């Protein structure tokens, strides 16, 4: 989280700011809402997270439709 804050304070990465929202990490509906916002409104270029499979599964449908590369550091469900 500190690295994200520091990078954003310097203008982001390649001129783009990063976002983090840990409140939504366990709730699939909230994670999907956040992914929709990031993909469709903010037009992000990539997403790192979520940390749980329960939230990652609904996010994956959204990012695949938007052709957004995504990586999860800890989700393990094969879906």
Buried (B, 14 or more C-beta within 10 A) or exposed (E): EEEBEEBBEEEEEEEBEBBEEEEBBEBBEBBBBBBBBBBEEEEBEEBEBBBBBBBBBBBBEBBEEBEBEBEBEEBEEEE
